Amino acid sequence: MAHIGELSVQSRERTEFIKLEGEIAKIVADSGVRDGICHVYVLHTTAGVMINEGADPSVVHDIGAKLAKLAPREGHYTHADAERNADSNIKAALIGSSVTVPVKNGAPVLGRWQSIFLCEFDGPRRRQVMISVIGG
């Protein structure tokens, strides 16, 4: 059995980490899948998806700060389009465009401190996130 869900997420800042696990849990529950996997995929090149600590907001702040040092907005880039977002492409490539979590008893399985984040690097924008729930 497979089920595809979609989230539309509006970011408010250029760089922002938005928790998605509540909305994803609802999609998983509505899918009817009891045991399987949930694959979360962002359809953009300047945003990513990650699993990391969600209890302490300073963790994602530190991740954002380190990514800003690795790929500063005002860096020297050959991709110098009108949007000036080459740094956003690099940050999204480092984070990745998808994560997969197990589904058990109709719910995504995350560790005690884990959250699923949409990682916005070129906001504010509306982002589309696809959620595939697959089970037997």
DSSP file (Angstrom, degrees, kcal/mol; ACC not computed):
  #  RESIDUE AA STRUCTURE BP1 BP2  ACC     N-H-->O    O-->H-N    N-H-->O    O-->H-N    TCO  KAPPA ALPHA  PHI   PSI    X-CA   Y-CA   Z-CA
    1    1 A M              0   0    0      0, 0.0   134,-2.8     0, 0.0     2,-0.4   0.000 360.0 360.0 360.0 137.0    0.0    0.0    0.0
    2    2 A A  E     -A  134   0A   0    132,-0.2     2,-0.4   134,-0.1   132,-0.2  -0.979 360.0-174.7-133.1 146.5    1.3    3.5   -0.9
    3    3 A H  E     -A  133   0A   0    130,-2.2   130,-3.2    -2,-0.4     2,-0.5  -0.997   9.6-155.5-141.0 134.4    0.0    6.9   -0.1
    4    4 A I  E     +A  132   0A   0     -2,-0.4     2,-0.3   128,-0.2   128,-0.2  -0.952  16.0 176.7-113.7 127.3    1.2   10.3   -1.3
    5    5 A G  E     -A  131   0A   0    126,-3.3   126,-3.0    -2,-0.5     2,-0.4  -0.820  12.7-150.4-120.7 165.3    0.6   13.5    0.7
    6    6 A E  E     -A  130   0A   0     -2,-0.3     2,-0.4   124,-0.2   124,-0.2  -1.000   3.7-160.9-140.7 139.7    1.7   17.0    0.1
    7    7 A L  E     -A  129   0A   0    122,-3.0   122,-2.7    -2,-0.4     2,-0.6  -0.948   7.4-154.3-116.1 140.4    2.5   19.9    2.4
    8    8 A S  E     -A  128   0A   0     -2,-0.4     2,-0.5   120,-0.2   120,-0.2  -0.975  20.6-171.2-110.7 119.3    2.6   23.6    1.3
    9    9 A V  E     -A  127   0A   0    118,-3.1   118,-3.6    -2,-0.6     2,-0.6  -0.945  13.0-153.7-120.5 127.4    4.9   25.5    3.8
   10   10 A Q  E     -A  126   0A   0     -2,-0.5   116,-0.2   116,-0.2     2,-0.2  -0.881  11.9-156.5-100.4 118.3    5.3   29.2    3.9
   11   11 A S        -     0   0    0    114,-3.1     3,-0.1    -2,-0.6     5,-0.0  -0.574   9.4-164.9 -88.2 159.0    8.6   30.5    5.2
   12   12 A R        +     0   0    0     -2,-0.2     2,-0.3   112,-0.1    -1,-0.1   0.539  67.7  49.5-118.0 -14.7    8.9   33.9    6.7
   13   13 A E  S    S-     0   0    0      1,-0.1   110,-0.3   112,-0.1   112,-0.2  -0.798  81.9-115.5-123.8 164.0   12.7   34.4    6.8
   14   14 A R  S    S+     0   0    0     -2,-0.3   109,-1.9     1,-0.3     2,-0.5   0.940 112.3  27.2 -63.8 -46.2   15.6   34.0    4.4
   15   15 A T  S    S+     0   0    0    107,-0.2     2,-0.3   106,-0.1    -1,-0.3  -0.980  84.1 149.4-118.2 125.3   17.0   31.2    6.6
   16   16 A E  E     -E  120   0B   0    104,-1.9   104,-3.2    -2,-0.5     2,-0.6  -0.993  38.0-145.4-156.4 144.5   14.5   29.3    8.7
   17   17 A F  E     -E  119   0B   0     -2,-0.3     2,-0.5   102,-0.2   102,-0.2  -0.958  23.3-168.0-116.7 112.3   14.1   25.8   10.1
   18   18 A I  E     -E  118   0B   0    100,-2.7   100,-2.8    -2,-0.6     2,-0.2  -0.888  19.0-128.5-110.8 121.3   10.4   24.8   10.2
   19   19 A K  E     +E  117   0B   0     -2,-0.5    98,-0.2    98,-0.2     4,-0.1  -0.453  29.7 171.5 -68.5 135.1    9.3   21.8   12.2
   20   20 A L     >  +     0   0    0     96,-3.2     4,-2.5    -2,-0.2     3,-0.4   0.465  46.2 101.4-120.0  -6.9    7.1   19.4   10.1
   21   21 A E  H  > S+     0   0    0     95,-0.7     4,-2.4     1,-0.2     5,-0.2   0.793  80.9  54.8 -61.8 -29.4    6.7   16.3   12.2
   22   22 A G  H  > S+     0   0    0      2,-0.2     4,-1.5     1,-0.2    -1,-0.2   0.947 113.1  41.0 -64.9 -47.8    3.1   17.2   13.4
   23   23 A E  H  > S+     0   0    0     -3,-0.4     4,-1.9     1,-0.2    -2,-0.2   0.872 115.7  51.3 -67.3 -37.4    1.8   17.6    9.8
   24   24 A I  H  X S+     0   0    0     -4,-2.5     4,-2.7     1,-0.2    -2,-0.2   0.910 106.2  54.4 -66.7 -41.5    3.8   14.5    8.7
   25   25 A A  H  X S+     0   0    0     -4,-2.4     4,-2.6    -5,-0.2    -1,-0.2   0.879 107.8  50.9 -59.2 -38.2    2.3   12.4   11.5
   26   26 A K  H  X S+     0   0    0     -4,-1.5     4,-2.7     2,-0.2    -1,-0.2   0.918 109.9  48.8 -66.4 -42.9   -1.2   13.4   10.4
   27   27 A I  H  X S+     0   0    0     -4,-1.9     4,-1.2     2,-0.2    -2,-0.2   0.912 112.7  48.7 -62.7 -42.2   -0.5   12.4    6.8
   28   28 A V  H >X>S+     0   0    0     -4,-2.7     4,-0.7     2,-0.2     5,-0.6   0.943 112.6  47.5 -62.3 -47.4    1.0    9.0    8.0
   29   29 A A  H ><5S+     0   0    0     -4,-2.6     3,-0.9     1,-0.2    -2,-0.2   0.912 112.2  49.6 -60.3 -43.4   -2.1    8.4   10.2
   30   30 A D  H 3<5S+     0   0    0     -4,-2.7    -1,-0.2     1,-0.2    -2,-0.2   0.708  99.0  69.4 -68.7 -19.9   -4.5    9.3    7.4
   31   31 A S  H <<5S-     0   0    0     -4,-1.2    -1,-0.2    -3,-0.5    -2,-0.2   0.766  97.4-133.5 -70.8 -24.8   -2.7    7.0    5.0
   32   32 A G  T <<5 +     0   0    0     -3,-0.9     2,-0.4    -4,-0.7    -3,-0.1   0.390  58.0 140.2  84.1  -4.4   -3.8    3.9    6.8
   33   33 A V      < -     0   0    0     -5,-0.6    -1,-0.3     1,-0.2     3,-0.1  -0.612  28.7-177.7 -74.5 125.6   -0.3    2.4    6.7
   34   34 A R  S    S+     0   0    0     -2,-0.4    72,-3.0     1,-0.3    73,-0.4   0.866  70.4  12.8 -89.3 -44.2    0.4    0.7   10.1
   35   35 A D  S    S+     0   0    0     69,-0.2   101,-1.0    70,-0.2    -1,-0.3  -0.998  94.5  72.7-139.1 131.9    4.0   -0.4    9.5
   36   36 A G  E    S-CB 103 135A   0     67,-2.1    67,-2.7    -2,-0.4     2,-0.3  -0.893  74.7 -52.2 168.7-137.0    6.4    0.7    6.7
   37   37 A I  E     -CB 102 134A   0     97,-2.7    97,-2.7    65,-0.3     2,-0.5  -0.954  27.3-148.7-136.7 156.2    8.4    3.8    5.8
   38   38 A C  E     -CB 101 133A   0     63,-2.9    63,-2.7    -2,-0.3     2,-0.5  -0.992  13.6-163.3-125.6 121.5    7.7    7.5    5.3
   39   39 A H  E     -CB 100 132A   0     93,-3.1    93,-2.8    -2,-0.5     2,-0.5  -0.924   2.2-163.0-109.6 126.9    9.8    9.4    2.8
   40   40 A V  E     +CB  99 131A   0     59,-3.1    59,-1.9    -2,-0.5     2,-0.4  -0.943  12.9 176.7-114.1 126.3    9.8   13.2    3.0
   41   41 A Y  E     -CB  98 130A   0     89,-2.7    89,-3.1    -2,-0.5     2,-0.4  -0.995  20.7-146.9-137.2 129.1   11.1   15.1   -0.1
   42   42 A V  E     - B   0 129A   0     55,-2.4     2,-0.5    -2,-0.4    87,-0.2  -0.817  11.2-145.2 -97.0 135.7   11.3   18.9   -0.8
   43   43 A L        +     0   0    0     85,-2.1     2,-0.3    -2,-0.4    86,-0.1  -0.221  68.0  85.2 -94.7  43.5   10.8   19.9   -4.4
   44   44 A H        -     0   0    0     -2,-0.5     3,-0.3     3,-0.2    -2,-0.1  -0.970  65.7-142.8-144.3 156.2   13.2   22.8   -4.4
   45   45 A T  S    S+     0   0    0     -2,-0.3    47,-0.2     1,-0.2    48,-0.2   0.510 101.2  50.0 -97.8  -6.3   16.9   23.5   -4.9
   46   46 A T  S    S+     0   0    0     46,-0.1    75,-1.4    45,-0.1     2,-0.3   0.115 106.9  58.5-118.3  20.8   17.3   26.2   -2.3
   47   47 A A  E     -F  120   0B   0     -3,-0.3     2,-0.2    73,-0.2    -3,-0.2  -0.973  62.6-170.7-141.7 155.1   15.6   24.3    0.6
   48   48 A G  E     -F  119   0B   0     71,-2.3    71,-3.2    -2,-0.3     2,-0.4  -0.766  17.8-127.1-135.5-178.6   16.3   21.0    2.2
   49   49 A V  E     +F  118   0B   0     47,-2.0     2,-0.3    -2,-0.2    49,-0.3  -0.999  30.9 166.4-134.4 136.1   14.9   18.5    4.7
   50   50 A M  E     -F  117   0B   0     67,-2.0    67,-3.2    -2,-0.4     2,-0.5  -0.977  32.2-133.5-145.7 160.3   16.7   17.2    7.8
   51   51 A I  E     +F  116   0B   0     -2,-0.3     2,-0.3    65,-0.2    65,-0.2  -0.976  49.3 128.0-110.4 126.5   16.2   15.3   11.0
   52   52 A N  E     -F  115   0B   0     63,-1.9    63,-2.6    -2,-0.5     2,-0.1  -0.912  62.5 -41.9-160.4-174.5   17.9   16.8   14.0
   53   53 A E  E     +F  114   0B   0     -2,-0.3    61,-0.2    61,-0.2     7,-0.2  -0.377  44.6 174.4 -65.4 131.0   17.2   18.0   17.6
   54   54 A G        +     0   0    0     59,-2.9    -1,-0.1    -2,-0.1    60,-0.1   0.472  64.8  73.8-112.8  -6.6   13.9   19.9   17.9
   55   55 A A  S    S+     0   0    0     58,-0.7    59,-0.1     1,-0.2    -1,-0.1   0.857  97.8  45.0 -78.0 -35.2   13.8   20.4   21.7
   56   56 A D    >>  -     0   0    0     57,-0.2     3,-2.0     1,-0.1     4,-0.5  -0.925  68.5-158.5-114.5 109.5   16.4   23.1   21.9
   57   57 A P  H 3> S+     0   0    0      0, 0.0     4,-1.6     0, 0.0    -1,-0.1   0.678  86.8  73.9 -62.1 -16.8   16.1   25.8   19.2
   58   58 A S  H 3> S+     0   0    0      1,-0.2     4,-2.4     2,-0.2     5,-0.2   0.763  86.6  65.2 -68.5 -21.7   19.8   26.8   19.7
   59   59 A V  H <> S+     0   0    0     -3,-2.0     4,-2.2     2,-0.2    -1,-0.2   0.966 105.8  39.7 -64.7 -52.2   20.7   23.6   17.8
   60   60 A V  H  X S+     0   0    0     -4,-0.5     4,-2.5    -7,-0.2    -1,-0.2   0.825 113.1  57.4 -69.0 -28.4   19.2   24.7   14.5
   61   61 A H  H  X S+     0   0    0     -4,-1.6     4,-2.4     2,-0.2    -1,-0.2   0.942 108.3  46.4 -61.2 -46.4   20.5   28.2   15.1
   62   62 A D  H  X S+     0   0    0     -4,-2.4     4,-2.4     2,-0.2    -2,-0.2   0.891 111.4  51.5 -63.8 -40.1   24.0   26.8   15.4
   63   63 A I  H  X S+     0   0    0     -4,-2.2     4,-2.4     1,-0.2    -1,-0.2   0.938 111.3  47.6 -61.7 -46.2   23.5   24.7   12.2
   64   64 A G  H  X S+     0   0    0     -4,-2.5     4,-2.0     1,-0.2    -2,-0.2   0.894 111.5  50.6 -61.6 -40.6   22.3   27.8   10.3
   65   65 A A  H  X S+     0   0    0     -4,-2.4     4,-1.4     2,-0.2    -1,-0.2   0.904 111.2  47.6 -65.4 -41.5   25.3   29.8   11.6
   66   66 A K  H  X S+     0   0    0     -4,-2.4     4,-2.2     1,-0.2    -2,-0.2   0.909 111.4  50.4 -67.2 -41.4   27.8   27.2   10.5
   67   67 A L  H  X S+     0   0    0     -4,-2.4     4,-2.6     1,-0.2    -1,-0.2   0.878 106.8  55.8 -63.5 -36.4   26.2   26.9    7.1
   68   68 A A  H  < S+     0   0    0     -4,-2.0    -1,-0.2     1,-0.2    -2,-0.2   0.849 109.5  46.4 -64.0 -34.0   26.3   30.7    6.7
   69   69 A K  H  < S+     0   0    0     -4,-1.4    -2,-0.2     1,-0.2    -1,-0.2   0.879 113.3  48.5 -74.2 -38.2   30.1   30.5    7.4
   70   70 A L  H  < S+     0   0    0     -4,-2.2    -2,-0.2     1,-0.3    -1,-0.2   0.880 131.5  17.3 -68.3 -37.7   30.6   27.6    4.9
   71   71 A A  S  < S-     0   0    0     -4,-2.6    -1,-0.3    -5,-0.2    -2,-0.1  -0.693  83.2-164.2-136.2  80.3   28.6   29.4    2.2
   72   72 A P    >   -     0   0    0      0, 0.0     3,-1.7     0, 0.0    -3,-0.1  -0.330  26.6-123.4 -68.2 148.4   28.2   33.1    2.9
   73   73 A R  T 3  S+     0   0    0      1,-0.3    14,-0.3    -5,-0.1    13,-0.2   0.864 111.3  47.9 -58.6 -37.7   25.6   35.0    1.0
   74   74 A E  T 3  S+     0   0    0      2,-0.1    -1,-0.3    13,-0.1     3,-0.0   0.072  86.9 129.8 -94.2  24.3   28.2   37.5   -0.3
   75   75 A G  S <  S-     0   0    0     -3,-1.7     2,-0.8     1,-0.1    11,-0.1  -0.129  71.4 -92.5 -70.9 172.8   30.7   34.8   -1.5
   76   76 A H        +     0   0    0      2,-0.0     2,-0.3     4,-0.0    -1,-0.1  -0.809  58.0 166.9 -90.1 110.8   32.3   34.6   -4.9
   77   77 A Y        -     0   0    0     -2,-0.8     9,-0.0     1,-0.1    10,-0.0  -0.942  41.9-147.1-127.7 145.8   30.1   32.3   -7.0
   78   78 A T  S    S+     0   0    0     -2,-0.3     2,-1.7     1,-0.2    -1,-0.1   0.757  93.1  76.1 -80.3 -25.5   29.9   31.6  -10.7
   79   79 A H        +     0   0    0      1,-0.1     2,-0.6    -3,-0.1     7,-0.4  -0.632  61.9 158.5 -83.0  82.3   26.1   31.1  -10.4
   80   80 A A        +     0   0    0     -2,-1.7    -1,-0.1     4,-0.1    -2,-0.0  -0.533  11.6 159.1-109.6  64.2   25.5   34.9  -10.2
   81   81 A D    >   -     0   0    0     -2,-0.6     3,-1.2     1,-0.1     5,-0.1  -0.160  59.2 -92.0 -78.8 178.6   21.8   35.1  -11.2
   82   82 A A  T 3  S+     0   0    0      1,-0.3    -1,-0.1     2,-0.1    -2,-0.0   0.767 124.0  58.4 -63.4 -26.0   19.5   38.0  -10.4
   83   83 A E  T 3  S-     0   0    0      1,-0.0    -1,-0.3     2,-0.0    -3,-0.0   0.674  92.7-144.8 -80.0 -16.2   18.3   36.2   -7.3
   84   84 A R    <   +     0   0    0     -3,-1.2     3,-0.1     1,-0.1    -2,-0.1   0.945  54.7 132.7  51.4  54.5   21.8   36.0   -5.7
   85   85 A N    >>  +     0   0    0     -6,-0.2     4,-1.7     1,-0.1     3,-0.5   0.094  15.5 117.5-125.0  24.2   21.0   32.7   -4.2
   86   86 A A  H 3> S+     0   0    0     -7,-0.4     4,-2.0     1,-0.3     5,-0.2   0.886  79.0  56.9 -58.7 -37.9   24.0   30.5   -5.0
   87   87 A D  H 3> S+     0   0    0    -14,-0.3     4,-2.4     1,-0.2    -1,-0.3   0.867 103.5  54.3 -60.2 -35.1   24.7   30.2   -1.3
   88   88 A S  H <> S+     0   0    0     -3,-0.5     4,-2.4     2,-0.2    -1,-0.2   0.892 105.9  51.5 -67.1 -39.9   21.2   28.8   -0.8
   89   89 A N  H  X S+     0   0    0     -4,-1.7     4,-2.1     2,-0.2    -1,-0.2   0.911 111.2  48.3 -60.7 -42.6   21.8   26.1   -3.4
   90   90 A I  H  X S+     0   0    0     -4,-2.0     4,-2.0     2,-0.2    -2,-0.2   0.928 111.7  48.5 -65.6 -46.0   25.0   25.1   -1.6
   91   91 A K  H  X S+     0   0    0     -4,-2.4     4,-2.1     1,-0.2     5,-0.2   0.910 112.0  49.3 -61.2 -43.1   23.4   24.9    1.8
   92   92 A A  H  X S+     0   0    0     -4,-2.4     4,-3.1   -47,-0.2    -1,-0.2   0.884 109.2  52.5 -64.4 -37.9   20.5   22.9    0.4
   93   93 A A  H  < S+     0   0    0     -4,-2.1    -1,-0.2     1,-0.2    -2,-0.2   0.882 109.8  49.3 -65.1 -37.0   22.9   20.5   -1.2
   94   94 A L  H  < S+     0   0    0     -4,-2.0    -2,-0.2     1,-0.2    -1,-0.2   0.883 117.1  40.3 -68.9 -38.6   24.8   20.0    2.1
   95   95 A I  H  < S-     0   0    0     -4,-2.1    -2,-0.2    -5,-0.2    -1,-0.2   0.903 108.9-133.2 -76.0 -43.2   21.5   19.3    4.0
   96   96 A G     <  -     0   0    0     -4,-3.1   -47,-2.0    -5,-0.2    -1,-0.1  -0.172  10.4-102.0 102.7 160.4   19.9   17.2    1.3
   97   97 A S  S    S+     0   0    0    -49,-0.2   -55,-2.4    -4,-0.1     2,-0.3   0.431  91.0  29.9-101.4  -1.0   16.5   17.1   -0.2
   98   98 A S  E     -C   41   0A   0    -49,-0.3     2,-0.3   -57,-0.2   -57,-0.2  -0.996  48.8-167.1-156.0 159.6   14.9   14.1    1.6
   99   99 A V  E     -C   40   0A   0    -59,-1.9   -59,-3.1    -2,-0.3     2,-0.4  -0.966  13.1-149.6-140.3 155.6   14.7   12.0    4.7
  100  100 A T  E     -C   39   0A   0     -2,-0.3   -61,-0.2   -61,-0.2    -2,-0.0  -0.996  14.4-178.2-129.0 133.1   13.2    8.6    5.4
  101  101 A V  E     -C   38   0A   0    -63,-2.7   -63,-2.9    -2,-0.4     9,-0.1  -0.954  29.5-108.4-127.8 149.4   11.7    7.5    8.7
  102  102 A P  E     -C   37   0A   0      0, 0.0     7,-2.8     0, 0.0     2,-0.5  -0.378  24.7-141.7 -70.2 154.3   10.2    4.2    9.8
  103  103 A V  E     +CD  36 108A   0    -67,-2.7   -67,-2.1     5,-0.2     2,-0.4  -0.983  23.6 174.2-116.6 128.6    6.5    3.9   10.4
  104  104 A K  E >   - D   0 107A   0      3,-2.6     3,-1.2    -2,-0.5   -69,-0.2  -0.997  67.1  -5.8-137.5 131.1    5.3    1.7   13.3
  105  105 A N  T 3  S-     0   0    0     -2,-0.4   -70,-0.2   -71,-0.3   -71,-0.1   0.849 130.8 -54.0  54.2  37.5    1.7    1.4   14.6
  106  106 A G  T 3  S+     0   0    0    -72,-3.0    -1,-0.2     1,-0.2   -74,-0.1   0.638 119.8  92.9  79.0  15.4    0.5    4.1   12.2
  107  107 A A  E <  S-D  104   0A   0     -3,-1.2    -3,-2.6   -73,-0.4    -1,-0.2  -0.989  80.1-102.8-140.3 148.4    3.0    6.8   13.3
  108  108 A P  E     -D  103   0A   0      0, 0.0     2,-0.7     0, 0.0    -5,-0.2  -0.448  37.3-129.0 -65.2 142.6    6.5    8.0   12.2
  109  109 A V        +     0   0    0     -7,-2.8     2,-0.3    -2,-0.1    -6,-0.0  -0.860  37.8 163.7 -99.7 114.3    9.2    6.8   14.5
  110  110 A L        -     0   0    0     -2,-0.7    -9,-0.0    -9,-0.1     6,-0.0  -0.935  38.4-105.1-125.5 151.3   11.5    9.5   15.7
  111  111 A G    >   -     0   0    0     -2,-0.3     3,-1.1     1,-0.1    -1,-0.0  -0.213  45.3 -91.7 -68.1 167.0   13.9    9.6   18.6
  112  112 A R  T 3  S+     0   0    0      1,-0.3    -1,-0.1   -59,-0.0    -2,-0.0   0.815 125.1  27.8 -50.5 -40.2   13.1   11.4   21.8
  113  113 A W  T 3  S+     0   0    0    -59,-0.1   -59,-2.9   -60,-0.0   -58,-0.7   0.443  97.2 115.3-104.3  -1.7   14.8   14.7   20.7
  114  114 A Q  E <   + F   0  53B   0     -3,-1.1     2,-0.3   -61,-0.2   -61,-0.2  -0.438  34.5 174.2 -80.9 143.4   14.3   14.4   16.9
  115  115 A S  E     - F   0  52B   0    -63,-2.6   -63,-1.9    -2,-0.2     2,-0.5  -0.946  30.4-123.6-134.1 157.0   12.3   16.6   14.7
  116  116 A I  E     - F   0  51B   0     -2,-0.3   -96,-3.2   -65,-0.2   -95,-0.7  -0.916  34.7-165.8-102.1 126.5   11.8   16.8   11.0
  117  117 A F  E     -EF  19  50B   0    -67,-3.2   -67,-2.0    -2,-0.5     2,-0.6  -0.918  25.6-142.7-118.6 137.7   12.7   20.2    9.6
  118  118 A L  E     -EF  18  49B   0   -100,-2.8  -100,-2.7    -2,-0.4     2,-0.8  -0.873  28.9-148.4 -82.0 127.5   12.1   22.0    6.3
  119  119 A C  E     -EF  17  48B   0    -71,-3.2   -71,-2.3    -2,-0.6     2,-0.4  -0.879  11.0-162.3-106.7 104.8   15.3   24.0    6.0
  120  120 A E  E     +EF  16  47B   0   -104,-3.2  -104,-1.9    -2,-0.8   -73,-0.2  -0.736  21.9 163.0 -89.7 129.2   14.7   27.3    4.1
  121  121 A F  S    S+     0   0    0    -75,-1.4   -74,-0.2    -2,-0.4  -106,-0.1   0.375  75.2  37.5-124.3   0.3   17.7   29.0    2.7
  122  122 A D  S    S-     0   0    0    -76,-0.3  -107,-0.2  -109,-0.2  -108,-0.2  -0.148  99.9-172.1-145.8  42.8   16.2   31.5    0.2
  123  123 A G        +     0   0    0   -109,-1.9  -109,-0.2  -110,-0.3     2,-0.1  -0.184  54.0  67.6 -90.9-176.3   13.0   32.7    1.8
  124  124 A P  S    S+     0   0    0      0, 0.0     2,-0.3     0, 0.0  -112,-0.1   0.448  82.0 126.0 -75.2 139.2   10.5   33.9    2.4
  125  125 A R        -     0   0    0   -112,-0.2  -114,-3.1    -2,-0.1     2,-0.5  -0.966  62.9-106.9-151.5 162.4    8.9   31.5   -0.1
  126  126 A R  E     -A   10   0A   0     -2,-0.3     2,-0.3  -116,-0.2  -116,-0.2  -0.880  41.4-163.5 -94.1 128.1    6.1   28.9   -0.3
  127  127 A R  E     -A    9   0A   0   -118,-3.6  -118,-3.1    -2,-0.5     2,-0.5  -0.878  12.7-141.8-117.5 145.3    7.6   25.4   -0.4
  128  128 A Q  E     -A    8   0A   0     -2,-0.3   -85,-2.1  -120,-0.2     2,-0.4  -0.906  16.3-171.9-106.7 131.9    6.1   22.1   -1.5
  129  129 A V  E     -AB   7  42A   0   -122,-2.7  -122,-3.0    -2,-0.5     2,-0.4  -0.991   9.9-151.2-125.8 125.4    7.0   19.0    0.4
  130  130 A M  E     -AB   6  41A   0    -89,-3.1   -89,-2.7    -2,-0.4     2,-0.5  -0.794   6.9-163.5 -97.0 137.4    5.9   15.5   -0.8
  131  131 A I  E     -AB   5  40A   0   -126,-3.0  -126,-3.3    -2,-0.4     2,-0.5  -0.976   2.3-168.2-123.5 117.6    5.4   12.7    1.8
  132  132 A S  E     -AB   4  39A   0    -93,-2.8   -93,-3.1    -2,-0.5     2,-0.5  -0.922   1.5-167.2-106.6 125.4    5.3    9.1    0.5
  133  133 A V  E     -AB   3  38A   0   -130,-3.2  -130,-2.2    -2,-0.5     2,-0.4  -0.959  10.3-179.0-114.3 120.8    4.0    6.5    3.0
  134  134 A I  E     +AB   2  37A   0    -97,-2.7   -97,-2.7    -2,-0.5     2,-0.3  -0.973  12.4 143.2-127.1 130.5    4.7    3.0    2.0
  135  135 A G  E       B   0  36A   0   -134,-2.8   -99,-0.2    -2,-0.4    -2,-0.0  -0.962 360.0 360.0-156.4 172.2    3.7   -0.2    3.8
  136  136 A G              0   0    0   -101,-1.0  -100,-0.1    -2,-0.3  -134,-0.1   0.433 360.0 360.0 -94.4 360.0    2.4   -3.7    3.5
